[in-house]
Amino acid sequence: MYFQCMENQLEARQYPVGRFVLPQSLTAEEIQEGITYLERFPEHLSSLLKGLSDEALEKTYRPGGWTIRQVVHHCADSHTHAFIRFKLALTEDQPVIKPYEESLWAQQADYLLDPSCSLIVLEQIHLRWVTIMRAMAEADWQRSFIHPQYNRVQTLAQTLALYHWHGRHHAGHINLALGQ
């Protein structure tokens, strides 16, 4: 029983907003909610980091988890990939996207930089990404790409849902690391 509880505690720290479940479709309201969240995400992340010391940026949300610094850099990398995947799906017929090894990226030297540089990347990528999403026609949300890592076809609506979750997921990690 104790082991079960410990697993649940670790699960809650690893997935503070729950695990992502790929929806089959999204309503127009859910699409707008996702876009609005992503529009505000860079500012929200910036507010979470405001005034943090280098020592605080090295806190983790769980044993073996990424530091706050790594989480922010990961968000910039991941959301840049999402932006590119949107553009590929909007300009090509069901392209095959390139996955990447997130854990290995998190070990690269640029992940030691101050996270302010990744906040700038997020601000600018989200500006472009939200501009594209707000200009998309209803039918564009059904455009898709092939994700070879998961062996699935994924629509842009599903990708929006994923990144709406992804932002909340990593903001949750930062809150946990800060004891909030």
ABEGO torsion letter per residue (X at the ends): XAAAAAAAAAAAAABAAEBBBBBABBBAAAAAAAAAAAAAAAAAAAAAABGBBAAAAABBABBGBBBAAAAAAAAAAAAAAAAAAAAAAAABBGBBBBBBBAAAAAABAAAABBAAAAAAAAAAAAAAAAAAAAABBAAAAABBBBBAAAGBBBBAAAAAAAAAAAAAAAAAAAAAAAGX
